[in-house]
Amino acid sequence: MAQTLAADEQLRAERFYFERDRLHFIVGRGLLRTILGQYLQCEPSRLHFCYGPFAKPALLETSSGGKLSFNLAHSAGLALYAIVRDHEIGVDLEQLRPVMDMEQIAERFFAVGERAALQALPAQQQREGFFNCWTRKEAYLKALGSGLARPLAEFEVSLTPGEPARLVKVNGEPDEASRWVIQALTPAAGYVAALALPAITGITWQLNCWQWV
Ligand SMILES: CC(C)(COP(=O)(O)OP(=O)(O)OC[C@H]1O[C@@H](n2cnc3c(N)ncnc32)[C@H](O)[C@@H]1OP(=O)(O)O)[C@@H](O)C(=O)NCCC(=O)NCCS
């Protein structure tokens, strides 16, 4: 897979201090190229990526008759890829792991409504609620392409386990919440993930999921 990477990706791979991180990056990008190559009927090494102002990768051009967009996330050895035609997309994935300073993180990064919703959860649901919130927030930001450069407390997502995922509100932009679809995903046991993409009148998104083994 290393051979399918572009020169800048190979340079990035070389800069990782730990071998495991280097391999994760190579496989993450190699698989991305393999999957996109199958959609576009193109050799993985012939795909060219460009990067937004906050480093969001995108395909430089496609010959598919439409623009293919993608986003990816990785956590603890698992990678999640989201691919859509003609629209922006964002995806985030986190392993459900113990978080020592959950309250402090929520205090610092979550919106007021999110903190209240988290506190209202029974203790055994708090970790799931926390990661629901985190992945939904990050998926939205990754769809926008702004990454964590945009303040996280300025917008609110749902987080209560069992309730639908949604963007609740964005401060100062009253219509923004209705412009996005947030979809919760469980790509593997012990992980939570979220997908964000625009809500468009007349379009009902059809989500197909595959596992790469
Ligand atoms: C994007 C970001 C939220 C990723 O967070 P993370 O939890 O560390 O990583 P994830 O596993 O969720 O996602 C990583 C993938 O997201 C993609 N990505 C990188 N930047 C992105 C962005 N701004 N928007 C959307 N996706 C992005 C990449 O494909 C990356 O995978 P790669 O390592 O193979 O390149 C975080 O890196 C960020 O905030 N970046 C912005 C940084 C920034 O503002 N830099 C200033 C540049 S001037």
The ligand as an ORCA input file, in Angstrom:
! r2SCAN-3c Opt
* xyz 0 1
  C      -9.716     17.286     11.535
  C      -9.481     16.930     12.975
  C     -10.738     17.309     13.739
  C      -9.172     15.433     13.028
  O      -9.265     14.956     14.332
  P      -8.695     13.559     14.874
  O      -9.680     13.089     15.894
  O      -7.292     13.758     15.266
  O      -8.642     12.543     13.676
  P      -9.781     11.697     12.942
  O      -9.427     10.277     13.058
  O     -11.146     12.110     13.355
  O      -9.639     12.156     11.424
  C      -8.416     12.174     10.770
  C      -8.691     12.354      9.293
  O      -9.521     13.488      9.077
  C      -9.198     14.058      7.814
  N      -9.023     15.498      8.048
  C      -7.902     16.199      8.345
  N      -8.219     17.512      8.499
  C      -9.537     17.626      8.291
  C     -10.446     18.734      8.305
  N     -10.046     19.985      8.570
  N     -11.751     18.493      8.057
  C     -12.190     17.252      7.789
  N     -11.366     16.156      7.759
  C     -10.071     16.352      8.014
  C      -7.936     13.372      7.302
  O      -8.310     12.469      6.290
  C      -7.443     12.615      8.511
  O      -6.888     11.385      8.170
  P      -5.340     11.222      7.782
  O      -4.638     11.120      9.077
  O      -5.290      9.993      7.004
  O      -4.937     12.403      7.001
  C      -8.313     17.706     13.585
  O      -7.125     17.199     13.065
  C      -8.380     19.195     13.302
  O      -9.012     19.959     13.993
  N      -7.730     19.646     12.292
  C      -7.730     21.021     11.958
  C      -6.366     21.459     12.284
  C      -6.197     22.888     11.987
  O      -7.079     23.686     12.145
  N      -5.004     23.191     11.578
  C      -4.656     24.484     11.284
  C      -4.108     24.511      9.908
  S      -3.718     26.168      9.490
*
